[in-house]
């Protein structure tokens, strides 16, 4: 299997170079997608290149207990393209903490 894609819970996940820009490992990203505490869908802002795609936001801890945010774009056949992953920012912290109680 290519290092740029992987299967997580039967779903194909693809990793462009930008997915690891913030030095979050692909294993940590896969862990959050498989074991998220919060998953929500939102549309990209109007006029953005991906404005017709659904963005999926995953919040959760990686295998080392670090809280992360992971964003992916849903593909046609159920695959996901991870576009962003980094330590959890303050704007998502409240959402993540509410579900952890």
C-alpha angles and dihedrals in degrees: 000000000000119000087232093064138033141171117249116183090337093310122114112236121193126200120205115192091263091063092076097038091117092050096254109148123239089239090057091047091050090049093053092048091050096042106027122158093203128028122177137164126223138166122247116251114278113269096025117126091251096042093127093053128087114238116213118205119202121191122187149103123288123227089279096051096256112143110236140180118217125185125194138173117232115236130210098261097043095273121133131217110209107220102170141019129167143134111298112278124218093253090065099035095087092052091050095046093049092061094043093064 
